[in-house]
């Protein structure tokens, strides 16, 4: 049976913001040490432009587009994402969430430690202002 590490991140993305709020997070499995949390945050920060581009594509269809997308992804040794899933989407569009899911699959995350697979749940909140 695979050991799974579940990580909960809260991260706010604003299309016009020049910086991102620091995510709040909690770890359900103590085997995921603090350095791993920071490494995962760094991966998201390093790829924030690709996430922002997804949101900007949605804004082309609806200039007032706002809401929250909760994504879950699994990754394995080597930091490779094997699966993404949209848990919820309050944006009311069908462009942004699939775009972010596709982008997440290209990111390389830190090794999952002793676990064979890590699961990350990450809410993205978007606002045009």
ABEGO torsion letter per residue (X at the ends): XBBBBBBBBBBBBBAABABBBBBBBBBABAABBAAAAAAAAAAAAAAAAAAAAAAAAAAAABAABBEBBBBBBBBBBGGBBABBBBABBAAGBAAAAAAAAAAAAABBBBBAEABABBBBBBBBBBBAX
